[in-house]
Amino acid sequence: MSESGAGSPEDRRRKNENADRAALLRIIEVWRPHAARLAVGLGLSLLAVLAGLALMSSAGLRFAGAALGVVVVTTASLRILGVSRVGLRYGERLFAHDAMFRALATLRVWFFRSLAEGAAAGLGFRKAGDLLSRLVSDVEVLDGLYLRILLPLAGACITFPVLLVVLSTVNPLLAVLVGVLFAASAFVAPLAAARLSRKEGGALNRAQARLRVGVLDLVTGMREIRAFGASRRMLDRIAQDNDALLRRQAQLSSFLAYVGAMSQFFTQAAIFLVLAAIAGVGFARIPVVQGIGALFLTLAAFESVSGLTRAGMLAGNMGAAARRVVGIAEKRTIATKPVTQATTMPADFDIRFENVDFRWQPDRPFVLQNFSLDILAGTRIALLGSSGAGKSTVAALLLKATFPQNGRITLGGVDIAALPDTWLRRKIAWLSQATHLFDDTIRNNLLLGAPQASEDALWRALDEAAVGDFVKSLPEQLDTWLGEGGVKVSGGQGRRIALARTLLSDAPILVLDEPATGLDAQTEQEFFRTLNAVASHRTVLLIAHRLTGVEKLDRIWRIAGGRATAATA
């Protein structure tokens, strides 16, 4: 295979570059609502660059003229340029940074919204540490896209012709040579640095994510770690992840030092050429006054782009960060064929899985194959099976957290792919072993799915879940703070509060995905007795490994080999 073949390093490099470019363009598109503010910041930045060039050039002419006893530039002119530059720089900082803060806030909201609507829609299919890394580290890296790259690059684009025009009036050869050095410093070196750092930048982001995942595992699993005497092993693993991150950071720092030295070399070479022209060495001698003005202008021009080489070094990191943010936010399993949106909502709530095939990834085996299941409205069925059999996948498909590769799922005879997500999820209440209680009051936890519910409705839901008396016994009752993950109440009480929140939605379909996992046998039976009483008017789909014997069910199904078969126990 040739080097440019499908699997060659060059082909992979181009693919990564295209992916980075597409991700960065997607980020810029998300920032579109702030285009006016960003444009104002860019305009002020360019004006500030021009004012700075004019100020430095005029200061050089003033300095040289004063030494020779001639007035080339007046003090008033310098004052005007100086005040203008300060004002423009202040305005640039004010507008540009404000616009960037707003754009980053919009990016975070877009990230959350995309995540909630995508394949991870509340079902816990993503690692918290990885999500945290993408939301915090990767998004923060992207603020440099505008402030560290776009603004300085635009300044370099306007500085380059100004430098060429001014120096060409002094000495055309000098203009060409300094222009080449400026282009190398402002454009070539940053591009080379970006390509050099692309691989290292992506590896750095992944190393940060691994460390965050490890630290979160350590913190959240401290009880189990101590119980099994695994503290040393966990700490060693985190130390290894930390060492790997430090190695990546050291490698990136060494690259930064190298490209910084290159930038300094270009600057010093340009200064040397201007001084040589003033002295008449290798060039036709240029007047001292003009030469000093050209020297000051050259210094200002190269100083204005001195950060671009470093920014180019960080561009690979930014591209990788953009890919990680866009990749997680827009990763969805889509329907294999387009579906026309329904114009009329279903009149009844019969559920039917029709010959459904599904797998989570193209390279993984099918979880469900030719899977069919009918659930009549108002019936109570159980779906049993071992771990990995596909029970929770059924819930994910029903909630449109993902879509089947083949077959379809209907509600009242209408393909759920054609139903609006918000409408469908108002009709299906979901309760699982991982149902989360937020670090907030009982009241606000209950109001999550029904923000307009009255206090009477809250108490009625708590009473139906057989936890109302417990909440009334608390000093602050509904305003009692539950703590992170509901740590201030027992497992059974927390599960009942979660049940009350689910019942408050009044959805006609109730999906229970291992809702009693982690409870002791007595609490589990009491929990299901409560469900028997409060869910009599709803369609109930109970997903479980086994039954306790107290559930009231119309039908029991077992799932194995990707299919559901009728069972009697």
C-alpha positions as CSV (number, residue, x, y, z in Angstrom):
1,M,0.0,0.0,0.0
2,S,1.3,3.5,-0.8
3,E,1.9,6.1,1.8
4,S,-1.2,7.9,0.7
5,G,-3.3,4.8,1.0
6,A,-6.4,4.5,3.1
7,G,-4.5,3.3,6.2
8,S,-1.4,5.4,5.8
9,P,-0.2,7.9,8.5
10,E,-0.7,10.7,6.0
11,D,-4.3,9.6,5.4
12,R,-5.0,9.5,9.1
13,R,-3.4,12.9,9.6
14,R,-5.6,14.4,6.9
15,K,-8.6,12.7,8.5
16,N,-7.8,14.1,11.9
17,E,-7.2,17.5,10.5
18,N,-10.6,17.4,8.7
19,A,-12.3,16.2,11.9
20,D,-10.6,19.0,13.9
21,R,-11.6,21.6,11.4
22,A,-15.2,20.4,11.2
23,A,-15.5,20.3,15.1
24,L,-14.1,23.9,15.4
25,L,-16.5,25.1,12.7
26,R,-19.3,23.5,14.7
27,I,-18.2,25.3,17.8
28,I,-18.1,28.6,15.9
29,E,-21.6,27.9,14.7
30,V,-22.8,27.4,18.3
31,W,-21.3,30.8,19.0
32,R,-23.3,32.5,16.2
33,P,-25.8,34.2,18.6
34,H,-22.9,36.3,19.9
35,A,-21.5,37.1,16.4
36,A,-22.2,40.8,16.8
37,R,-20.3,41.1,20.1
38,L,-17.5,38.9,18.8
39,A,-17.2,41.1,15.7
40,V,-17.1,44.3,17.8
41,G,-14.3,42.7,19.8
42,L,-12.4,41.8,16.6
43,G,-12.9,45.3,15.2
44,L,-11.6,46.9,18.3
45,S,-8.6,44.5,18.4
46,L,-7.6,45.4,14.8
47,L,-7.9,49.1,15.5
48,A,-5.8,48.6,18.6
49,V,-3.2,46.8,16.6
50,L,-3.1,49.6,14.0
51,A,-2.9,52.2,16.8
52,G,0.0,50.3,18.4
53,L,1.9,50.1,15.1
54,A,1.4,53.8,14.5
55,L,2.4,54.7,18.0
56,M,5.6,52.7,18.0
57,S,6.6,53.9,14.5
58,S,5.9,57.5,15.5
59,A,7.8,57.1,18.8
60,G,10.8,55.8,16.8
61,L,10.7,58.8,14.5
62,R,10.3,61.2,17.4
63,F,13.2,59.6,19.2
64,A,15.5,59.8,16.2
65,G,14.4,63.3,15.3
66,A,15.0,64.5,18.8
67,A,18.6,63.1,18.7
68,L,19.2,64.9,15.5
69,G,17.5,68.1,16.6
70,V,14.6,67.9,14.1
71,V,10.9,67.6,14.8
72,V,9.4,64.8,12.8
73,V,6.5,63.9,15.0
74,T,4.9,66.2,17.5
75,T,4.2,65.4,21.1
76,A,0.5,66.0,20.6
77,S,0.5,63.3,17.9
78,L,2.1,60.8,20.3
79,R,-0.4,61.7,23.0
80,I,-3.4,61.2,20.7
81,L,-2.0,57.8,19.4
82,G,-1.2,56.7,23.0
83,V,-4.6,57.6,24.4
84,S,-6.3,56.0,21.3
85,R,-4.3,52.8,21.8
86,V,-5.1,52.6,25.5
87,G,-8.8,53.2,24.9
88,L,-9.0,50.7,22.0
89,R,-7.2,48.1,24.0
90,Y,-9.5,48.6,26.9
91,G,-12.6,48.4,24.7
92,E,-11.2,45.3,23.1
93,R,-10.7,43.6,26.4
94,L,-14.1,44.6,27.6
95,F,-16.0,43.5,24.5
96,A,-13.9,40.5,23.4
97,H,-13.7,38.9,26.8
98,D,-17.4,39.6,27.6
99,A,-18.4,38.1,24.3
100,M,-16.2,35.1,24.9
101,F,-17.7,34.5,28.4
102,R,-21.1,34.6,26.9
103,A,-20.1,32.3,24.0
104,L,-18.7,29.7,26.5
105,A,-21.9,29.9,28.6
106,T,-23.9,29.2,25.4
107,L,-21.5,26.3,24.5
108,R,-22.0,24.7,27.9
109,V,-25.8,25.0,27.7
110,W,-25.7,23.6,24.2
111,F,-23.5,20.7,25.5
112,F,-26.0,19.9,28.3
113,R,-29.0,20.2,25.9
114,S,-27.4,18.0,23.3
115,L,-26.4,15.4,25.9
116,A,-29.9,15.3,27.4
117,E,-31.4,14.8,23.9
118,G,-28.8,12.3,22.7
119,A,-28.0,8.7,23.4
120,A,-27.2,9.4,27.1
121,A,-30.6,10.8,27.8
122,G,-30.7,10.2,31.5
123,L,-29.8,6.5,31.3
124,G,-26.3,6.7,32.6
125,F,-24.4,5.5,29.5
126,R,-21.5,7.9,30.0
127,K,-18.7,8.0,32.6
128,A,-19.2,11.0,34.9
129,G,-15.5,11.8,35.0
130,D,-15.2,11.8,31.2
131,L,-18.2,14.1,30.9
132,L,-16.8,16.4,33.6
133,S,-13.5,16.6,31.7
134,R,-15.2,17.5,28.5
135,L,-17.4,20.0,30.1
136,V,-14.7,21.7,32.2
137,S,-11.3,21.2,30.7
138,D,-12.2,20.9,27.0
139,V,-14.6,23.9,27.0
140,E,-12.1,26.0,28.9
141,V,-9.4,25.2,26.3
142,L,-11.8,26.5,23.6
143,D,-11.8,30.0,25.0
144,G,-8.4,30.3,23.4
145,L,-9.8,29.8,20.0
146,Y,-11.1,33.3,19.8
147,L,-8.8,35.2,22.2
148,R,-5.5,33.4,21.5
149,I,-5.9,32.4,17.9
150,L,-8.6,34.3,15.9
151,L,-7.8,37.8,17.3
152,P,-4.0,37.6,17.1
153,L,-4.2,35.9,13.6
154,A,-6.5,38.7,12.4
155,G,-4.0,41.2,13.8
156,A,-1.2,39.5,12.0
157,C,-3.1,39.6,8.7
158,I,-3.5,43.4,9.0
159,T,0.0,43.9,10.3
160,F,1.7,42.1,7.5
161,P,0.7,44.4,4.6
162,V,1.3,47.5,6.8
163,L,4.8,46.3,7.6
164,L,5.6,45.6,3.9
165,V,4.2,48.9,2.6
166,V,6.1,51.0,5.2
167,L,9.4,49.1,4.8
168,S,9.2,49.1,1.0
169,T,9.2,53.0,1.1
170,V,12.5,52.7,3.0
171,N,14.2,49.8,1.2
172,P,12.4,47.2,-1.0
173,L,14.9,44.5,-0.3
174,L,14.7,45.0,3.4
175,A,10.9,44.9,3.1
176,V,11.0,41.5,1.3
177,L,13.4,39.9,3.8
178,V,11.6,41.2,6.9
179,G,8.3,40.2,5.3
180,V,9.6,36.6,4.9
181,L,10.7,36.5,8.5
182,F,7.3,37.9,9.7
183,A,5.4,35.4,7.6
184,A,7.5,32.6,9.0
185,S,6.9,33.9,12.6
186,A,3.2,34.7,12.2
187,F,1.9,32.0,9.8
188,V,4.4,29.2,9.0
189,A,5.7,28.5,12.5
190,P,2.2,28.5,14.2
191,L,1.0,26.1,11.5
192,A,3.9,23.8,11.9
193,A,3.5,23.9,15.7
194,A,-0.2,23.1,15.4
195,R,0.6,20.0,13.3
196,L,3.3,19.0,15.7
197,S,1.1,19.3,18.7
198,R,-2.1,17.7,17.3
199,K,-1.2,14.2,18.4
200,E,0.2,15.3,21.8
201,G,-2.8,17.6,22.4
202,G,-5.3,14.8,22.0
203,A,-3.3,12.5,24.2
204,L,-3.1,15.2,26.9
205,N,-6.9,15.6,26.9
206,R,-7.4,11.9,27.2
207,A,-4.8,11.7,30.0
208,Q,-6.7,14.5,31.9
209,A,-10.0,12.6,31.4
210,R,-8.5,9.3,32.7
211,L,-7.2,11.1,35.8
212,R,-10.6,12.7,36.5
213,V,-12.4,9.4,36.1
214,G,-10.0,7.7,38.5
215,V,-10.3,10.4,41.1
216,L,-14.1,10.3,40.9
217,D,-14.0,6.5,41.3
218,L,-11.8,6.9,44.3
219,V,-14.0,9.5,46.0
220,T,-17.4,7.9,45.2
221,G,-16.2,4.4,46.0
222,M,-14.2,5.1,49.1
223,R,-16.5,2.9,51.3
224,E,-16.0,-0.2,49.1
225,I,-12.3,0.6,48.6
226,R,-11.7,0.6,52.3
227,A,-13.9,-2.4,52.9
228,F,-11.8,-4.5,50.5
229,G,-8.5,-3.0,51.5
230,A,-7.8,-1.7,48.0
231,S,-6.8,1.8,49.0
232,R,-3.1,1.3,48.0
233,R,-4.0,-0.2,44.6
234,M,-6.4,2.6,43.8
235,L,-3.9,5.3,44.9
236,D,-1.2,3.6,42.8
237,R,-3.4,3.6,39.8
238,I,-4.2,7.3,40.2
239,A,-0.5,8.0,40.7
240,Q,0.2,6.2,37.4
241,D,-2.5,8.3,35.6
242,N,-1.0,11.5,37.2
243,D,2.5,10.5,36.0
244,A,1.2,9.9,32.5
245,L,-0.5,13.3,32.5
246,L,2.7,15.0,33.8
247,R,4.7,13.3,31.0
248,R,2.3,14.6,28.4
249,Q,2.5,18.1,29.9
250,A,6.3,18.0,30.0
251,Q,6.4,16.9,26.3
252,L,4.1,19.7,25.4
253,S,6.2,22.2,27.4
254,S,9.3,21.1,25.6
255,F,7.6,21.6,22.3
256,L,6.5,25.1,23.4
257,A,10.0,26.0,24.4
258,Y,11.3,24.9,21.0
259,V,8.7,26.9,19.0
260,G,9.2,29.9,21.3
261,A,12.9,29.8,20.5
262,M,12.1,29.8,16.8
263,S,9.8,32.8,17.2
264,Q,12.6,34.7,19.0
265,F,15.1,33.8,16.3
266,F,12.8,35.3,13.6
267,T,12.4,38.5,15.7
268,Q,16.1,38.9,16.3
269,A,16.9,38.2,12.7
270,A,14.5,40.9,11.6
271,I,16.0,43.4,14.0
272,F,19.5,42.5,12.8
273,L,18.4,43.2,9.2
274,V,17.0,46.6,10.0
275,L,20.1,47.6,12.0
276,A,22.2,46.4,9.1
277,A,20.2,48.6,6.7
278,I,20.7,51.6,9.0
279,A,24.4,50.9,9.0
280,G,24.6,50.3,5.3
281,V,25.9,46.7,5.7
282,G,24.6,44.5,2.9
283,F,21.9,47.2,2.0
284,A,21.9,50.6,0.6
285,R,22.2,52.9,3.6
286,I,18.8,54.3,4.7
287,P,18.3,57.6,6.6
288,V,18.7,57.2,10.3
289,V,15.3,58.8,11.2
290,Q,13.5,56.5,8.8
291,G,15.6,53.6,9.9
292,I,14.7,54.1,13.6
293,G,11.1,54.4,12.7
294,A,11.3,51.2,10.7
295,L,13.1,49.5,13.6
296,F,10.4,50.5,16.1
297,L,7.7,49.4,13.7
298,T,9.4,46.0,13.2
299,L,9.6,45.5,16.9
300,A,5.9,46.3,17.4
301,A,4.9,44.0,14.5
302,F,6.8,41.0,15.7
303,E,5.8,41.6,19.3
304,S,2.1,41.6,18.2
305,V,2.4,38.1,16.8
306,S,4.8,36.7,19.4
307,G,2.0,34.7,21.0
308,L,0.8,33.1,17.8
309,T,3.5,30.4,17.7
310,R,2.6,29.4,21.2
311,A,-1.1,29.6,20.2
312,G,-0.3,27.3,17.2
313,M,1.2,24.9,19.6
314,L,-2.0,24.8,21.6
315,A,-4.2,24.6,18.4
316,G,-3.8,20.9,18.3
317,N,-5.1,20.7,21.8
318,M,-8.0,23.0,20.9
319,G,-8.8,20.8,17.9
320,A,-8.9,17.7,20.0
321,A,-10.9,19.5,22.7
322,A,-13.5,20.6,20.0
323,R,-13.7,17.0,18.7
324,R,-14.4,15.7,22.2
325,V,-17.0,18.3,23.0
326,V,-18.8,18.0,19.7
327,G,-18.4,14.2,19.6
328,I,-20.1,13.6,22.9
329,A,-22.8,16.3,22.3
330,E,-23.8,15.1,18.9
331,K,-23.2,11.3,19.3
332,R,-26.6,9.8,18.7
333,T,-27.9,6.6,17.3
334,I,-30.2,7.6,14.5
335,A,-33.0,5.8,12.8
336,T,-31.9,3.8,9.8
337,K,-34.7,5.4,7.6
338,P,-36.4,8.8,7.7
339,V,-39.7,8.9,9.5
340,T,-42.4,11.6,8.8
341,Q,-43.4,13.3,12.0
342,A,-46.9,12.3,13.2
343,T,-49.6,15.0,12.9
344,T,-52.0,13.2,15.2
345,M,-51.0,11.8,18.6
346,P,-52.1,8.2,19.5
347,A,-55.5,7.8,21.1
348,D,-54.5,4.7,23.1
349,F,-51.3,3.5,24.7
350,D,-50.8,-0.1,23.4
351,I,-47.1,-0.7,23.0
352,R,-45.7,-3.0,20.3
353,F,-42.1,-4.0,19.5
354,E,-42.1,-5.3,15.9
355,N,-39.1,-7.4,14.8
356,V,-36.6,-5.1,16.4
357,D,-32.8,-5.5,15.8
358,F,-30.5,-3.4,17.9
359,R,-26.8,-3.2,18.9
360,W,-25.0,-0.3,20.6
361,Q,-22.0,-0.1,18.3
362,P,-21.5,-1.4,14.7
363,D,-18.6,-3.6,15.9
364,R,-20.5,-5.2,18.8
365,P,-23.0,-8.1,18.7
366,F,-26.7,-7.5,18.5
367,V,-28.4,-7.2,21.9
368,L,-31.9,-7.7,20.4
369,Q,-32.6,-9.7,17.2
370,N,-36.1,-10.1,15.7
371,F,-37.4,-8.9,19.1
372,S,-41.2,-8.7,19.3
373,L,-43.4,-7.8,22.3
374,D,-47.0,-6.6,22.8
375,I,-48.0,-4.7,25.9
376,L,-51.7,-3.8,26.0
377,A,-52.7,-0.5,27.7
378,G,-53.4,-1.0,31.4
379,T,-51.7,-4.3,31.7
380,R,-48.9,-5.2,34.1
381,I,-46.0,-7.3,32.7
382,A,-42.6,-8.3,33.9
383,L,-39.6,-8.7,31.6
384,L,-37.0,-11.0,33.2
385,G,-33.5,-11.9,32.1
386,S,-29.8,-12.1,33.1
387,S,-27.4,-9.2,33.1
388,G,-26.6,-8.1,29.5
389,A,-29.7,-9.9,28.1
390,G,-31.1,-6.5,26.8
391,K,-33.7,-5.7,29.4
392,S,-32.5,-2.1,30.0
393,T,-32.0,-1.7,26.2
394,V,-35.8,-2.2,25.9
395,A,-36.4,0.7,28.2
396,A,-33.8,2.9,26.3
397,L,-35.6,2.1,23.0
398,L,-39.0,2.8,24.4
399,L,-37.8,6.2,25.7
400,K,-36.2,7.0,22.3
401,A,-32.8,7.3,24.0
402,T,-31.7,5.3,21.0
403,F,-33.2,3.8,17.9
404,P,-33.4,0.2,16.4
405,Q,-31.4,-0.7,13.4
406,N,-34.3,-2.7,12.1
407,G,-38.0,-3.1,13.0
408,R,-40.0,-0.5,14.8
409,I,-41.7,0.3,18.1
410,T,-45.3,1.7,18.1
411,L,-47.5,3.4,20.6
412,G,-51.2,3.2,19.8
413,G,-50.2,2.1,16.3
414,V,-47.9,5.0,15.7
415,D,-44.2,4.6,15.2
416,I,-42.6,6.3,18.2
417,A,-39.8,7.6,15.9
418,A,-42.5,9.9,14.5
419,L,-43.7,11.1,17.9
420,P,-42.2,14.3,19.5
421,D,-39.7,13.3,22.2
422,T,-41.2,15.7,24.8
423,W,-44.7,14.4,24.2
424,L,-43.6,10.7,24.4
425,R,-41.6,11.2,27.6
426,R,-44.6,12.9,29.3
427,K,-46.5,9.6,28.7
428,I,-43.8,7.3,30.0
429,A,-42.6,7.5,33.6
430,W,-39.3,5.8,34.3
431,L,-37.9,4.5,37.6
432,S,-34.7,2.6,37.9
433,Q,-32.1,1.4,40.4
434,A,-29.9,4.4,39.3
435,T,-32.7,7.0,39.8
436,H,-30.9,10.1,41.1
437,L,-31.9,12.3,44.0
438,F,-30.3,15.7,43.7
439,D,-28.5,17.7,46.4
440,D,-31.6,19.8,47.1
441,T,-34.8,19.7,49.1
442,I,-37.4,17.0,48.9
443,R,-39.8,19.6,47.4
444,N,-37.4,20.5,44.6
445,N,-36.6,16.9,43.9
446,L,-40.3,16.1,43.5
447,L,-40.9,19.2,41.3
448,L,-38.3,18.0,38.8
449,G,-40.9,16.5,36.5
450,A,-44.0,18.5,37.5
451,P,-42.8,22.1,38.3
452,Q,-46.3,23.4,38.6
453,A,-47.6,20.8,41.1
454,S,-49.4,22.1,44.2
455,E,-48.3,21.2,47.7
456,D,-51.4,19.0,48.0
457,A,-50.3,17.1,45.0
458,L,-46.8,16.6,46.5
459,W,-48.2,15.2,49.7
460,R,-50.6,13.0,47.8
461,A,-47.7,11.5,45.8
462,L,-45.6,11.0,48.9
463,D,-48.6,9.3,50.6
464,E,-49.1,7.0,47.6
465,A,-45.4,6.1,47.8
466,A,-45.9,5.3,51.5
467,V,-43.3,7.8,52.5
468,G,-45.6,10.8,53.5
469,D,-45.6,10.0,57.2
470,F,-41.8,9.9,57.2
471,V,-41.5,13.3,55.5
472,K,-44.0,14.8,57.9
473,S,-41.9,13.6,60.8
474,L,-38.9,15.6,59.6
475,P,-38.4,19.1,61.2
476,E,-38.4,20.8,57.8
477,Q,-40.7,18.4,56.1
478,L,-40.8,19.1,52.3
479,D,-37.9,21.6,52.7
480,T,-35.6,19.0,54.2
481,W,-32.3,18.9,52.3
482,L,-31.5,15.4,51.0
483,G,-27.8,15.8,50.4
484,E,-25.7,14.5,47.5
485,G,-27.4,11.5,46.1
486,G,-30.0,11.5,48.9
487,V,-27.4,10.4,51.5
488,K,-29.5,11.9,54.4
489,V,-32.2,9.3,54.0
490,S,-32.1,5.5,53.9
491,G,-32.0,3.5,50.6
492,G,-35.7,2.5,51.0
493,Q,-36.8,6.0,51.8
494,G,-34.8,7.5,49.0
495,R,-36.3,5.0,46.5
496,R,-39.9,5.8,47.7
497,I,-39.2,9.6,47.3
498,A,-38.0,8.8,43.8
499,L,-41.2,6.8,43.3
500,A,-43.3,9.7,44.5
501,R,-41.5,11.9,41.9
502,T,-42.4,9.4,39.2
503,L,-46.0,9.1,40.3
504,L,-46.3,12.9,40.3
505,S,-45.9,12.9,36.5
506,D,-49.2,11.0,36.2
507,A,-47.9,9.3,33.0
508,P,-50.1,6.4,31.8
509,I,-47.0,4.1,31.2
510,L,-44.7,3.2,34.1
511,V,-41.3,1.6,33.3
512,L,-39.6,0.1,36.3
513,D,-36.0,-0.9,35.5
514,E,-34.6,-2.9,38.5
515,P,-36.2,-0.3,40.8
516,A,-35.6,-2.3,44.0
517,T,-31.9,-3.2,43.5
518,G,-29.9,-2.7,46.6
519,L,-32.8,-2.9,49.0
520,D,-33.1,-5.7,51.6
521,A,-35.7,-8.4,51.0
522,Q,-38.3,-7.0,53.4
523,T,-37.9,-3.4,52.1
524,E,-38.0,-4.7,48.5
525,Q,-41.3,-6.6,49.1
526,E,-42.8,-3.5,50.9
527,F,-41.8,-1.4,47.9
528,F,-43.5,-3.7,45.4
529,R,-46.7,-3.8,47.6
530,T,-46.8,0.0,47.4
531,L,-46.4,-0.3,43.6
532,N,-49.3,-2.8,43.4
533,A,-51.5,-0.2,45.1
534,V,-50.6,3.0,43.3
535,A,-50.0,1.7,39.7
536,S,-53.3,-0.1,39.2
537,H,-54.5,2.3,36.6
538,R,-51.3,2.4,34.6
539,T,-49.5,0.2,32.1
540,V,-46.5,-1.3,34.0
541,L,-43.4,-2.7,32.5
542,L,-41.3,-4.2,35.3
543,I,-37.7,-5.1,34.2
544,A,-35.9,-7.4,36.7
545,H,-33.6,-10.3,37.3
546,R,-36.1,-12.1,39.4
547,L,-39.5,-11.7,41.1
548,T,-40.1,-11.4,44.9
549,G,-43.5,-13.1,44.7
550,V,-45.6,-10.1,45.8
551,E,-45.9,-8.4,42.4
552,K,-49.3,-8.3,40.8
553,L,-48.7,-9.1,37.1
554,D,-50.8,-10.0,34.1
555,R,-48.0,-11.5,32.1
556,I,-44.3,-12.6,32.5
557,W,-41.8,-12.6,29.7
558,R,-38.2,-13.8,29.7
559,I,-35.6,-12.3,27.4
560,A,-32.7,-14.4,26.1
561,G,-30.8,-14.6,22.9
562,G,-32.2,-11.2,21.9
563,R,-35.9,-12.4,22.0
564,A,-38.7,-12.5,24.4
565,T,-40.6,-15.7,25.3
566,A,-43.6,-16.2,27.5
567,A,-43.0,-17.5,31.0
568,T,-45.1,-18.6,33.9
569,A,-42.6,-17.7,36.7
